[in-house]
Amino acid sequence: MSSTQPAAPLQGVQVIELAHWMAGPAAGGLLADWGADVIKIEPHGGEPMRHIWGSMGANPDAPNGAFISANRGKRSIELDVRSEPGREVLHRLLAKADVLLTNLRPSALQRLGLSADKVAEDYPHLVFCSLTAYGWGGPDQERAGYDLAAFFGRAGISHELTTQGQPPAPLMQGLGDTFTAMTGVAGILAALHERQRTGRGRMVEASLLRTGMWSLAGELGVQAMGGRPRPPYPRENCPTPMYNSYRAADGRWFFLVGPQAGRQLPKVLAAIGRTDLLRDERFAKPRDLVKNRREFIPILDEAFAGRPLEHWAEVFDKHDVFWAPVQEPADVVKDPQARAVGAWVQIDNSGVESVDSPIRYDGTHRTVVPGPPRSGEHTSEILGELGYNHEEIRNLLATRAPSAGA
């Protein structure tokens, strides 16, 4: 595979990002990664995600990998969108842009004159993407919700991920935000494609709640049809021992990933030198294996505990066992497969690396990319592109409010 800098498929598309924290900026980050000109509107001093560590009581100068990945390659303008001059700038931006991307709540957008109907009336060409916690309409339209609340909690994912009898973990990785960002981007691209035919944009809506429900569609569908989906059993009682976690002698965990027990069982038993168990009536058939799992899993535990993971990796591949290591972040950073497929980019030749967006075009991958902008770094530049003269720009910069949240 070549490492040539790939063409940017969204070159020529301009996106106005009126968003903060993760879901909205991550969607804008994907569009910027693929070549769009993403203009990030920020309050004076920058949006809160820039300062997340300090607000949590940690070192405010600590590396902020989440902010980098969601905001690299964008342009930033500081703007008080609540003021009359700020609204005029926003109007000029939207009049020439292709996409408005926001994760402000519906009431905040309505106060800014950006309801769905008003945007369609004033900017009929614009694709208007709204990412929210719970969606437009219904009793919780205005309820605040980060991904822990709306995606993991409300959508049922946390329950279905939590081992029976254990409390749910306070997951904070922003997984729901990134999934919802990708969902929103898919909707934006479909709407832009439609606009080529009709000349008109439309509203695109995605929410943490509905993205979470869609990702859990199998389990929720079972429930809706009268079934009873169950969260994971404790690993010692896993009904499918060939689809379970195990620990090697060096303390490293791995998964066996053979949902078809009849196909994988002979390979696993050959790998541990226990093919004699194929003649054991307790484990002869997949149904027997499920019934007697409390006897079978300890056999595997004892075998795997005798050698380090490096040994099992070699033996498993020799016997065509389906498996995968449970990697820590330090392992993922060094993973040769991730490196080979272009999963990492370097920020501005600084030596700082960031995870690239998960789609490649034509088998090529990027190497060095621009970092996130400083807050307001491109304010004068963007105002000039909108037709403001030097004096008008100077006046606008002098009247910036200390805060510009909606």
KOLNU-528331 format. One record per residue (C-alpha): x negated, y negated, z negated; residue in three letters. Coordinates in steps of 0.001 Angstrom, whole numbers, plus 500000, padded with zeros to 6 digits. Example, Ala and Ser with C-alpha at 12.3 -4.5 7.8 and 13.67 -1.06 7.14 Angstrom:
KOLNU-528331
487700504500492200ALA 486330501060492860SER 
This chain:
KOLNU-528331
500000500000500000MET 498770496517500831SER 498387493801498196SER 499033491050500730THR 501146488202499407GLN 504634489076500674PRO 506979486728502462ALA 509576485040500272ALA 513017486173501511PRO 514842483313499734LEU 512612480558501063GLN 514776477540501909GLY 517387478299499222VAL 517597475676496481GLN 518959476572493048VAL 519909474156490280ILE 519483475915486949GLU 521453474408484063LEU 520681477138481565ALA 518722478051478471HIS 517553481057476442TRP 517381484210478578MET 520220485413480826ALA 520532482275482960GLY 516797481496483187PRO 516006485165483921ALA 518420485055486866ALA 516751481861488051GLY 513389483516487564GLY 514328486370489901LEU 515442483880492551LEU 512197481923492142ALA 510166485134492399ASP 511814485790495748TRP 511039482334497127GLY 513921480063496125ALA 513205476498494992ASP 514605476652491457VAL 514991473286489731ILE 515326473783485989LYS 517256471028484190ILE 516008470589480621GLU 516687468233477725PRO 513896465914476637HIS 511219468113475070GLY 512375471270476784GLY 514965473997476342GLU 514983475992473076PRO 513386479154474467MET 510138477208474836ARG 510027476842471053HIS 511471480173469955ILE 508539481310467807TRP 508366478093465827GLY 512132478128465261SER 511800481651463816MET 509038480584461437GLY 506213482163463454ALA 503220480553465123ASN 504774478150467676PRO 501705478556469898ASP 502034482344470120ALA 502223483673473699PRO 505795483628474950ASN 505966486434477473GLY 509745486253477795ALA 509693482560478693PHE 506892483075481213ILE 508636485928483006SER 511954484055483192ALA 510576480667484282ASN 507427481112486357ARG 507346479316489678GLY 510193476894488902LYS 510234473096488908ARG 511423471249485798SER 513313467983485472ILE 514236466433482124GLU 517738465033482382LEU 520484463914480015ASP 523430465371481893VAL 525885463771479452ARG 524940460223480392SER 526262458351483414GLU 522811458085485074PRO 522178461760484317GLY 525466462815485878ARG 524627460790488979GLU 521307462630489306VAL 523113465934488788LEU 525610464999491503HIS 522806464300493960ARG 521137467583493080LEU 524306469617493600LEU 525184467828496836ALA 522051469208498511LYS 521597472503496657ALA 522789475979497602ASP 523378477446494129VAL 524346476156490699LEU 523284478657488052LEU 524393478106484474THR 525011479897481199ASN 526707477012479408LEU 530047477882477865ARG 533187477045479888PRO 534171474122477625SER 530724472529477990ALA 530935472836481759LEU 534404471308481778GLN 533151468341479725ARG 530475467814482362LEU 533047467904485170GLY 531836471316486273LEU 534937473460485977SER 535252476068488712ALA 538015474117490471ASP 536119470825490294LYS 532915472332491633VAL 534826473942494511ALA 536464470605495290GLU 533349468417495045ASP 530775470873496436TYR 532604473362498660PRO 529311474668500061HIS 527943475552496629LEU 527642479049495184VAL 528483478494491513PHE 527206481271489215CYS 528347481298485596SER 526789483740483143LEU 528571483932479793THR 528844486220476798ALA 532477487299477189TYR 533699485892480509GLY 536127483165481524TRP 539618483628480086GLY 540872485576477117GLY 540685484731473406PRO 536870484882473236ASP 536002482714476213GLN 534259480211473923GLU 532729482676471487ARG 528954482448471291ALA 527206485723471931GLY 523660486804472502TYR 522978490208474008ASP 522915491881470584LEU 526519490759470084ALA 528221490927473473ALA 526142493527475328PHE 524965495953472656PHE 527638495519469989GLY 530892494575471676ARG 530444496707474800ALA 529791499855472744GLY 526195500443473814ILE 524710500190470336SER 527131502837469066HIS 526334505203471912GLU 522565504723471467LEU 522533505251467713THR 521844508727466385THR 524830510050464467GLN 524666509189460784GLY 522126506392461264GLN 522732502617461134PRO 522469500713464418PRO 519136498978464975ALA 519052495171465420PRO 517778495318469001LEU 516167492035470063MET 514409492745473334GLN 516828490809475541GLY 517737493912477558LEU 521316492792478014GLY 520144489385479194ASP 517933490817481918THR 520578493299483091PHE 523161490506483224THR 520675488282485061ALA 520220490917487744MET 523999491344487943THR 524444487616488453GLY 521727487514491109VAL 523435490327493025ALA 526645488287493025GLY 524795485148494158ILE 523175486936497076LEU 526499488418498193ALA 528123484960498036ALA 525266483393500018LEU 525668486102502639HIS 529393485374502857GLU 528695481641503170ARG 526762482292506368GLN 530049483434507879ARG 532529481042506235THR 530493477952505411GLY 531952477926501905ARG 530585478952498560GLY 532518480557495750ARG 532323481095492009MET 530301484087490859VAL 530904485222487302GLU 529003487753485214ALA 529097488358481481SER 527106490270478911LEU 530284492103477918LEU 531223493359481374ARG 527656494180482351THR 527362496236479168GLY 530641497996479876MET 529582498754483452TRP 526306500265482252SER 528357502473479918LEU 530978503279482540ALA 530579507048482222GLY 531214507191478483GLU 533959504569478576LEU 535622506407481458GLY 535652509609479404VAL 537268507700476525GLN 539858506121478809ALA 540836509577480103MET 541438510852476595GLY 538026512326475885GLY 535740511661472941ARG 532215510606473974PRO 529755511096471123ARG 526549509239470299PRO 523325511264470169PRO 522972514141467733TYR 519889514204465493PRO 517052515634467587ARG 516914518750465396GLU 520482519484466495ASN 520302518299470110CYS 522742520419472173PRO 520323520420475134THR 516841521323473839PRO 515422520915477346MET 516522517247477201TYR 515058516232473870ASN 512080514523472209SER 509054516384470839TYR 505835515454469078ARG 502305516539469992ALA 499419517182467602ALA 498069513636467963ASP 501395512161466817GLY 502482511047470279ARG 506079511684471324TRP 507352512814474697PHE 510608513838476325PHE 511477517046478062LEU 513860515988480809VAL 515471519148482106GLY 519267518789481928PRO 519542522052483910GLN 518311524315481118ALA 518353527457483238GLY 515957525869485699ARG 513515524355483213GLN 513486526934480408LEU 511187529444482186PRO 508723526663483027LYS 508614525311479467VAL 508181528767477954LEU 505382529526480420ALA 503693526261479432ALA 503676527205475729ILE 502831530877476382GLY 506152532257475125ARG 507726533861478187THR 508719536692475870ASP 511582534478474696LEU 513214534824478111LEU 514194538317476974ARG 515557537085473651ASP 519343537345473803GLU 519655534243471625ARG 518245532096474431PHE 518978534140477557ALA 521613531808479021LYS 522133528035478809PRO 525252528567476671ARG 523254530748474283ASP 520537528109474108LEU 523092525492473057VAL 524642527817470484LYS 521280528717468940ASN 519541525370469330ARG 518781525068465612ARG 516622528170465954GLU 515075527261469299PHE 514016523645468700ILE 511712524574465764PRO 509948527065468056ILE 509170524267470479LEU 508241521899467646ASP 505690524368466304GLU 504185524998469728ALA 503906521351470732PHE 502440520376467350ALA 499432522585468069GLY 497862520515470866ARG 497508516780471704PRO 499603515138474396LEU 496696515067476847GLU 496712518861476825HIS 500469519085477331TRP 500347516571480168ALA 497978518834482090GLU 499865522033481259VAL 503284520581482034PHE 502193519360485441ASP 500612522737486166LYS 503919524479485428HIS 506143521821487056ASP 507820520910483768VAL 509951517777483953PHE 508701515475481190TRP 507647511912480343ALA 505630510322477547PRO 507270507917475089VAL 504923505033475702GLN 504200502069473473GLU 503763498629475068PRO 499980499069474923ALA 500354502256476987ASP 502638500612479538VAL 500167497772480084VAL 497527500333481086LYS 499860502704482958ASP 498123503447486306PRO 501412504123488073GLN 502793500708487087ALA 499560499115488299ARG 499693501005491576ALA 503211499818492424VAL 502553496154491653GLY 504339495794488329ALA 502003493048487095TRP 501167489572488329VAL 498570487128487065GLN 499682483642486071ILE 497716480851487795ASP 494413482752487791ASN 494432482336484014SER 493954485986483135GLY 497441485992481576VAL 499596488745483037GLU 503357488927483368SER 505709491704484481VAL 506820491051488045ASP 510429491293489172SER 511354494918489886PRO 511926494767493658ILE 509259494915496370ARG 509631494036500027TYR 507790495928502772ASP 505618497777500269GLY 503604494688499353THR 503173493108495962HIS 502171489743494615ARG 498923489184492740THR 498647485586491477VAL 501760483465490911VAL 502492479988489509PRO 503296479821485821GLY 506326478165484237PRO 506425474376484509PRO 505884472009481627ARG 509162470493480492SER 509937467629482859GLY 506768468228484886GLU 508508467550488193HIS 510999464875487111THR 509504462031489173SER 508901464302492159GLU 512492465570492227ILE 513989462115491716LEU 511947460888494663GLY 513283463713496825GLU 516807462590495883LEU 516162459092497243GLY 515387457167494047TYR 512747454468494475ASN 509832453869492095HIS 511666451270490013GLU 514773453430489674GLU 512650456397488640ILE 510837454266486080ARG 514159453101484640ASN 515565456628484486LEU 512484457900482694LEU 512668455059480201ALA 516300455809479292THR 515997459537478734ARG 517878460626475632ALA 516012462678472988PRO 518423465537473546SER 520434466553476595ALA 522330469675475630GLY 525956469908476655ALA 
